[in-house]
C-alpha cells in the first residue's frame, strides 16, 4: 500500500527559530513530491520536487528530495507567527492520472 | 498557477439531505480531483473526474454516495448524498497544472457540517 508519513505530527517553536519538517514515502510508482501549506481550508502550493539533491528555495523556505532514501525535508528559517499552519507533503503517482497521496501533515505553531 | 473557484464555502445540512459542491477552473484541464479531509486528518482522494467519462472512485468511495459530474473541461460537481454526521468534513477539488501537469492547485474548500 502506498504510504506517505510526516514527522513530527506537531511542533511548537518560538519566532526566529529554524524548523525542519520531514516526509518519508513508500510508493510503487513515484513521479514527484509536493509540499503544501494549509492555513484554513485550501492547501497552498509551495514546492514541487522531482530530482534528488536539488534544493528548491523560496524566501525563508527551502526543500530537498532524496530519492534513494525516499524522503524529503522542508526547512523554514527565522520563523514568524504567520508560518503557523499545517504543512502537507504529497507524492504524485506516475499513473497517468497525476494521483496524489498525502501525508499526515505536520501542525506547526510559531509563538511570538 | 491556476484559479480554482469552489462553492459553497461552507454549509450546515440536515442528515438525510444532499449537497452539491461546484468547482470551476479558469483553464481547461483534463483531470479534476475531489478530496475529503475529515477533522484532524489529512486529505483522502475520493475520485478522479474525467471529462466525457465516468469518474474513477478510490477504495471506500462509491458513486451512489458521491456522484460526480464533469460536463466540460473547466467544471465539475461533487454531490454528497444522504448525508450523515460522519460526512462532516472539508471537501476540496483540485486540478493538475504546470509543467508536466504535476503541480496540483486546490479550490478554496467546502466545510460541511451535518447535523
Interface residues (C-beta under 8 A of the other chain):
Chain A: X31 X32 X34 X40 X41 X42 X43 X44 X45 X48 X50 X88 X90 X92 X97 X98 X99 X100 X101 X102 X103 X104 X105
Chain B: X1 X6 X31 X33 X35 X41 X42 X43 X44 X45 X48 X56 X90 X92 X94 X96 X98 X100 X101 X102 X103 X104 X105 X106 X107 X108 X109 X110 X111
